[in-house]
Amino acid sequence: MSFVGPASASDTLVLTSERRRVRRLRHYWDRLRRDRAMPALRDVDPRALPVAWSDCFVLAIAEDTGEPIFAHVGNELAVDCGRVLTGESLSAVPARTLIGKATRCVAEVLATRAPLIVEGEFVHADGDTVLYRAIVLPFAEDAAHIDHLLGAATCRRLAAG
């Protein structure tokens, strides 16, 4: 998926800013990783993230089932979703929400063991058209077995036609 072209110069500035935040988070992950396959979640300082913690989520990967469970859902994502997801499984996420779009690539991140950026446009559950960009990054305490995923998502709602 890709972004629909911006309608004005201010739209271009917003889209560029969102793109930079996602890329800065990827560079932050690379710095934490150093020479390892992936960093450990304990290396993350939410205050040092290049995106607001309220735009982030953390999924813990259950050892026994491999089911992703929300360990953290930032306030902006929780408000957009309309429910508290902390402690719930990934399958509880409503599809037509920002976090629903941001987490649709979780299986691919787990399979490829690499960060993934997704972007696109969708009609939100409330009827608004939303442009979004998100990233999901793998983390491993032992640098081998993914035990957490950190994600961040930003969006811009389009004015109703």
VOMARDREN-772347 format. One record per residue (C-alpha): residue in one letter; y, x, z. Coordinates in steps of 0.001 Angstrom, whole numbers, always signed. Layout:
// residues N
 aa       y       x       z
  a       Y       X       Z
...
// end
This chain:
// residues 161
 aa       y       x       z
  m      +0      +0      +0
  s   +3518   +1150    -504
  f   +7013     +52    +378
  v   +8948   -2365   -1754
  g  +12101    -665   -2949
  p  +15063    -882    -582
  a  +17813   -3336   -1418
  s  +20789   -1255    -270
  a  +21908   +2204    +852
  s  +21541   +1177   +4514
  d  +17960     +43   +3782
  t  +17255   +3482   +2307
  l  +18550   +5122   +5494
  v  +16309   +2933   +7688
  l  +13204   +3582   +5568
  t  +13868   +7324   +5461
  s  +14356   +7427   +9228
  e  +11073   +5592   +9829
  r   +9252   +7894   +7419
  r  +10635  +10931   +9249
  r   +9526   +9612  +12664
  v   +5940   +9196  +11467
  r   +5931  +12634   +9860
  r   +7473  +14201  +12970
  l   +4656  +12712  +15032
  r   +2147  +14288  +12621
  h   +3893  +17679  +13026
  y   +3885  +17243  +16822
  w     +89  +16645  +16639
  d    -307  +19787  +14494
  r   +1650  +21851  +17049
  l    -540  +20554  +19889
  r   -3670  +21266  +17870
  r   -2928  +24939  +17293
  d   -6213  +26476  +16077
  r   -8441  +23588  +17248
  a   -9799  +20797  +15047
  m   -7686  +18359  +17079
  p   -5735  +18397  +20339
  a   -6710  +16757  +23623
  l   -4800  +13660  +24713
  r   -3884  +15441  +27982
  d   -1692  +17732  +25849
  v    +581  +14802  +24937
  d   +3824  +14345  +26849
  p   +5128  +10819  +26095
  r   +8681  +12032  +26843
  a   +8381  +14757  +24183
  l   +7074  +12510  +21408
  p   +9293  +12254  +18330
  v   +8799   +8454  +18430
  a   +9475   +6044  +21282
  w   +6506   +5521  +23623
  s   +7231   +1775  +23310
  d   +6221   +2040  +19614
  c   +2912   +3780  +20453
  f    -618   +2786  +21361
  v   -3586   +4736  +22702
  l   -7174   +3750  +22050
  a   -9931   +5193  +24249
  i  -13261   +5489  +22449
  a  -16039   +4192  +24707
  e  -18785   +6802  +25060
  d  -21649   +4330  +25174
  t  -20641   +1970  +22342
  g  -17983   +3858  +20390
  e  -15815    +732  +20684
  p  -12079   +1496  +20749
  i  -10415     +41  +23873
  f   -6636     -53  +24343
  a   -5554   +2335  +27114
  h   -1848   +1898  +26310
  v    +172    -507  +24191
  g   +3897    +121  +24025
  n   +6247   -2704  +24895
  e   +7598   -3125  +21345
  l   +4069   -3525  +19979
  a   +3007   -5857  +22797
  v   +6047   -8098  +22266
  d   +5436   -8191  +18514
  c   +1783   -9050  +19099
  g   +2577  -11695  +21681
  r     -82  -10589  +24133
  v   -1104   -7801  +26472
  l   -3835   -5747  +24816
  t   -4295   -2981  +27402
  g   -7958   -2987  +28432
  e   -9008   -5077  +25431
  s  -11103   -3958  +22477
  l   -9693   -3304  +19034
  s  -11294   -6510  +17783
  a   -8844   -8522  +19970
  v   -5840   -7523  +17825
  p   -4285  -10345  +15802
  a   -4354   -9274  +12145
  r    -888  -10451  +11069
  t   +1031   -8334  +13584
  l   +2444   -4808  +13476
  i    -298   -3393  +15696
  g   -2874   -5274  +13614
  k   -1676   -3488  +10485
  a   -1332    -144  +12291
  t   -4910    -227  +13571
  r   -6613   -1292  +10351
  c   -7306   +2372   +9532
  v   -9036   +3259  +12834
  a  -12537   +3367  +11322
  e  -11327   +5733   +8599
  v   -9639   +8052  +11124
  l  -12853   +8144  +13170
  a  -14924   +8860  +10044
  t  -12646  +11514   +8532
  r  -11549  +13004  +11882
  a   -8060  +13350  +10418
  p   -4683  +11637  +10915
  l   -3833   +8816   +8579
  i    -489   +7279   +7652
  v    -431   +3680   +6412
  e   +2517   +1728   +5108
  g   +3125   -1519   +3378
  e   +4463   -5029   +3509
  f   +2917   -8106   +5082
  v   +3768  -11618   +6173
  h   +3839  -11633   +9973
  a   +2160  -14406  +11968
  d   +5670  -15794  +12605
  g   +6325  -16070   +8844
  d   +8706  -13101   +8460
  t   +8084  -10492   +5778
  v   +7715   -7074   +7418
  l   +7864   -3568   +5970
  y   +5944   -1139   +8159
  r   +4807   +2428   +8508
  a   +2205   +3663  +10985
  i    +166   +6714  +11858
  v   -3099   +7078  +13765
  l   -4075  +10510  +15115
  p   -7436  +11630  +16587
  f   -7762  +13493  +19894
  a  -10747  +15232  +21484
  e  -11036  +16787  +24921
  d  -13771  +19127  +23654
  a  -12204  +19533  +20169
  a  -15399  +18085  +18692
  h  -15954  +14466  +19785
  i  -13051  +12074  +19284
  d  -12336  +10373  +22605
  h   -8863   +8922  +21975
  l   -6612   +7848  +19154
  l   -2827   +7843  +19400
  g    -947   +5605  +17043
  a   +2654   +4703  +16394
  a   +4156   +1986  +14242
  t   +7654   +1087  +13152
  c   +8862   -1754  +11028
  r  +11783   -3564   +9521
  r  +11879   -7305   +9103
  l  +13374   -8622   +5892
  a  +15952  -11375   +6048
  a  +14487  -14770   +5246
  g  +15008  -15687   +1588
// end
